[in-house]
Amino acid sequence: MTQTCDPNPGDKIIVHVDTDIKELVPGFLKSRQKDVKSLLAAVERSDYETIEALGHTMKGDGGGYGFHAITDMGGSLEKAAANKNLQEIRKWVKQLSVYLECVEVVYK
């Protein structure tokens, strides 16, 4: 499910993040990449509990780092898992994967 972001500058997703947390952001984004792998594995097992938990964590953490889209996707994953809707879960995992591929952090 690896997606690549078109190299055109308009295809990047610019996120403005506070300089105070600059050292934490790479680890946060790396953890979300691991979440994509965990979510894909959970989808294969129809492990809704894990998907719901990961979504809940993303929903809670994303905004604190300035990544409000991750908060939104996490909430959508959590809801889709609660409804046992694999089609929706797959859609949101794909969107998260593309987002992480295309995001470009600008510190302010």
Summary of the structure (lengths in Angstrom):
residues: 108
radius of gyration: 13.7
end to end distance: 32.4
largest distance: 41.3
contacts: 320
relative contact order: 0.23
helix: 70%
strand: 9%
